[in-house]
């Protein structure tokens, strides 16, 4: 799976074993995406 979320400016590369990678140009884009993910009681690991 390879999708681009235009409204958030991030690209998500998904694998079959749930090792998805999120690519963003800025940390702020990740912050906004993480906030939206949390609204649905889901979680994102960041390093």
KELUM-548718 format. One record per residue: x, y, z of N, C-alpha, C in turn; residue number from 1. Coordinates in steps of 0.05 Angstrom, whole numbers, plus 5000, padded with zeros to 4 digits. Layout:
KELUM-548718
+------+------+------+------+------+------+------+------+------+------+
!  n.u !  n.v !  n.w ! ca.u ! ca.v ! ca.w !  c.u !  c.v !  c.w ! resi !
+------+------+------+------+------+------+------+------+------+------+
!    X !    Y !    Z !    X !    Y !    Z !    X !    Y !    Z !  NUM !
...
+------+------+------+------+------+------+------+------+------+------+
end
This chain:
KELUM-548718
+------+------+------+------+------+------+------+------+------+------+
!  n.u !  n.v !  n.w ! ca.u ! ca.v ! ca.w !  c.u !  c.v !  c.w ! resi !
+------+------+------+------+------+------+------+------+------+------+
! 5017 ! 4977 ! 5000 ! 5000 ! 5000 ! 5000 ! 5018 ! 5025 ! 5000 !    1 !
! 5012 ! 5044 ! 4983 ! 5027 ! 5069 ! 4982 ! 5006 ! 5091 ! 4977 !    2 !
! 5001 ! 5107 ! 4998 ! 4981 ! 5128 ! 4995 ! 4993 ! 5155 ! 5003 !    3 !
! 4982 ! 5176 ! 4992 ! 4989 ! 5203 ! 4999 ! 4965 ! 5217 ! 5010 !    4 !
! 4966 ! 5226 ! 5034 ! 4944 ! 5241 ! 5047 ! 4947 ! 5270 ! 5041 !    5 !
! 4935 ! 5280 ! 5021 ! 4939 ! 5307 ! 5011 ! 4933 ! 5328 ! 5032 !    6 !
! 4912 ! 5324 ! 5048 ! 4904 ! 5343 ! 5068 ! 4924 ! 5346 ! 5091 !    7 !
! 4941 ! 5325 ! 5095 ! 4960 ! 5326 ! 5116 ! 4989 ! 5328 ! 5106 !    8 !
! 4993 ! 5325 ! 5080 ! 5019 ! 5327 ! 5068 ! 5038 ! 5305 ! 5076 !    9 !
! 5027 ! 5281 ! 5081 ! 5044 ! 5258 ! 5089 ! 5039 ! 5234 ! 5070 !   10 !
! 5059 ! 5218 ! 5067 ! 5057 ! 5194 ! 5051 ! 5059 ! 5170 ! 5070 !   11 !
! 5043 ! 5150 ! 5066 ! 5043 ! 5126 ! 5082 ! 5050 ! 5102 ! 5065 !   12 !
! 5070 ! 5087 ! 5073 ! 5078 ! 5062 ! 5060 ! 5071 ! 5040 ! 5079 !   13 !
! 5052 ! 5023 ! 5071 ! 5043 ! 5001 ! 5088 ! 5053 ! 4974 ! 5079 !   14 !
! 5060 ! 4958 ! 5098 ! 5069 ! 4930 ! 5093 ! 5048 ! 4911 ! 5104 !   15 !
! 5051 ! 4886 ! 5096 ! 5032 ! 4866 ! 5105 ! 5034 ! 4859 ! 5134 !   16 !
! 5056 ! 4865 ! 5147 ! 5060 ! 4858 ! 5175 ! 5057 ! 4881 ! 5194 !   17 !
! 5042 ! 4901 ! 5186 ! 5036 ! 4925 ! 5202 ! 5060 ! 4942 ! 5209 !   18 !
! 5080 ! 4941 ! 5192 ! 5103 ! 4959 ! 5195 ! 5100 ! 4982 ! 5176 !   19 !
! 5081 ! 4999 ! 5181 ! 5076 ! 5022 ! 5163 ! 5097 ! 5044 ! 5169 !   20 !
! 5104 ! 5058 ! 5148 ! 5123 ! 5080 ! 5150 ! 5108 ! 5106 ! 5141 !   21 !
! 5110 ! 5126 ! 5157 ! 5098 ! 5152 ! 5151 ! 5120 ! 5172 ! 5144 !   22 !
! 5118 ! 5184 ! 5121 ! 5139 ! 5203 ! 5111 ! 5126 ! 5230 ! 5110 !   23 !
! 5139 ! 5249 ! 5123 ! 5129 ! 5277 ! 5123 ! 5153 ! 5296 ! 5121 !   24 !
! 5148 ! 5319 ! 5110 ! 5170 ! 5339 ! 5107 ! 5176 ! 5353 ! 5133 !   25 !
! 5156 ! 5356 ! 5151 ! 5161 ! 5370 ! 5176 ! 5149 ! 5355 ! 5199 !   26 !
! 5159 ! 5361 ! 5223 ! 5148 ! 5349 ! 5247 ! 5120 ! 5358 ! 5253 !   27 !
! 5114 ! 5383 ! 5244 ! 5087 ! 5394 ! 5248 ! 5066 ! 5377 ! 5233 !   28 !
! 5073 ! 5368 ! 5210 ! 5054 ! 5351 ! 5195 ! 5048 ! 5325 ! 5210 !   29 !
! 5069 ! 5314 ! 5222 ! 5065 ! 5290 ! 5238 ! 5048 ! 5295 ! 5263 !   30 !
! 5052 ! 5319 ! 5275 ! 5037 ! 5326 ! 5299 ! 5007 ! 5328 ! 5292 !   31 !
! 5001 ! 5340 ! 5269 ! 4972 ! 5342 ! 5261 ! 4961 ! 5315 ! 5256 !   32 !
! 4976 ! 5298 ! 5242 ! 4966 ! 5271 ! 5236 ! 4962 ! 5255 ! 5261 !   33 !
! 4981 ! 5257 ! 5280 ! 4979 ! 5243 ! 5305 ! 4954 ! 5252 ! 5321 !   34 !
! 4948 ! 5277 ! 5320 ! 4924 ! 5287 ! 5334 ! 4899 ! 5275 ! 5322 !   35 !
! 4898 ! 5274 ! 5296 ! 4874 ! 5263 ! 5282 ! 4872 ! 5233 ! 5288 !   36 !
! 4894 ! 5219 ! 5288 ! 4894 ! 5190 ! 5295 ! 4883 ! 5186 ! 5323 !   37 !
! 4891 ! 5202 ! 5342 ! 4883 ! 5200 ! 5370 ! 4853 ! 5204 ! 5373 !   38 !
! 4841 ! 5220 ! 5355 ! 4812 ! 5225 ! 5357 ! 4796 ! 5200 ! 5354 !   39 !
! 4808 ! 5180 ! 5341 ! 4794 ! 5154 ! 5337 ! 4804 ! 5133 ! 5356 !   40 !
! 4818 ! 5142 ! 5377 ! 4828 ! 5125 ! 5398 ! 4849 ! 5105 ! 5387 !   41 !
! 4864 ! 5113 ! 5367 ! 4885 ! 5097 ! 5356 ! 4912 ! 5110 ! 5364 !   42 !
! 4934 ! 5096 ! 5360 ! 4960 ! 5106 ! 5369 ! 4981 ! 5103 ! 5347 !   43 !
! 5000 ! 5120 ! 5349 ! 5022 ! 5121 ! 5330 ! 5048 ! 5121 ! 5345 !   44 !
! 5067 ! 5103 ! 5338 ! 5093 ! 5103 ! 5351 ! 5111 ! 5122 ! 5336 !   45 !
! 5125 ! 5139 ! 5350 ! 5144 ! 5158 ! 5338 ! 5172 ! 5154 ! 5349 !   46 !
! 5191 ! 5158 ! 5332 ! 5219 ! 5156 ! 5341 ! 5233 ! 5180 ! 5334 !   47 !
+------+------+------+------+------+------+------+------+------+------+
end
